[in-house]
Amino acid sequence: MITMSRIKEEMLGYEYTQNDWIEPQAHVMVDELVEYQVYCMTLSELTQRVTKQMRDEYYSNPYDEMTKQYREVFQDE
C-alpha cells in the first residue's frame, strides 16, 4: 500500500531510478575530463570562469547574506 508520504516522495524525486547515462564509471570519466579541460585552459580562462561562478553565487544569495559576508571581509570600511 502506498501512503501519502510515499506518493510525495515519488513526486519530489526521492525514489531515484538510475538513469542509463549515469553509471558508476561515468563519475570517474567526468572527473578525468574536467581535470584535462582545466589543465588545458590558460590562466586567463580559469580566472574568467571562476570570477563568473563566484559572481553568480553572490547574486543568488539573499542581500542580507551578501551584506554579512561583505562586512566580515571589509570590517574597517
C-alpha positions in Angstrom: 0.0 0.0 0.0 1.3 3.4 -0.9 0.9 6.1 1.7 0.5 9.8 1.1 4.2 10.4 2.2 5.3 7.7 -0.2 3.5 9.5 -3.1 5.0 12.8 -2.1 8.5 11.2 -2.0 8.0 9.9 -5.6 6.7 13.4 -6.7 9.7 15.1 -5.2 12.1 12.6 -6.7 13.3 10.7 -3.7 12.5 7.5 -5.5 15.5 7.7 -7.8 15.6 5.3 -10.7 19.1 5.1 -12.1 19.5 6.8 -15.5 21.1 4.8 -18.3 23.6 7.6 -18.8 24.7 7.7 -15.2 26.8 4.7 -14.5 29.4 4.2 -11.8 32.2 4.7 -14.3 30.6 8.0 -15.5 31.7 9.8 -12.4 35.3 8.8 -12.9 35.1 9.8 -16.6 33.6 13.2 -15.7 36.4 13.9 -13.1 39.1 13.0 -15.6 37.5 15.1 -18.4 37.2 18.1 -16.1 40.8 17.7 -14.9 42.0 17.5 -18.5 40.0 20.6 -19.5 41.3 22.6 -16.6 44.8 21.5 -17.4 44.4 22.8 -21.0 43.0 26.2 -20.0 45.0 29.3 -19.8 45.2 31.2 -16.5 43.1 33.9 -18.1 40.3 31.4 -19.0 40.4 29.9 -15.5 40.2 33.3 -13.9 37.3 34.3 -16.1 35.3 31.2 -15.3 36.0 31.3 -11.5 35.1 35.0 -11.4 31.8 34.4 -13.2 30.9 31.5 -11.0 31.7 33.5 -7.8 29.7 36.4 -9.1 26.7 34.2 -9.9 26.9 32.7 -6.4 26.9 36.1 -4.7 23.9 37.2 -6.8 22.0 34.1 -5.9 22.3 34.7 -2.2 19.9 36.9 -0.3 21.0 40.6 0.1 21.4 40.1 3.9 23.7 37.2 3.4 25.9 39.1 0.9 26.0 42.1 3.3 27.1 39.9 6.2 29.9 38.4 4.0 31.0 41.8 2.9 31.2 43.1 6.5 33.3 40.1 7.5 35.8 40.8 4.7 35.8 44.6 4.8 35.5 45.3 8.6 37.3 48.6 8.5 35.1 50.3 5.9 
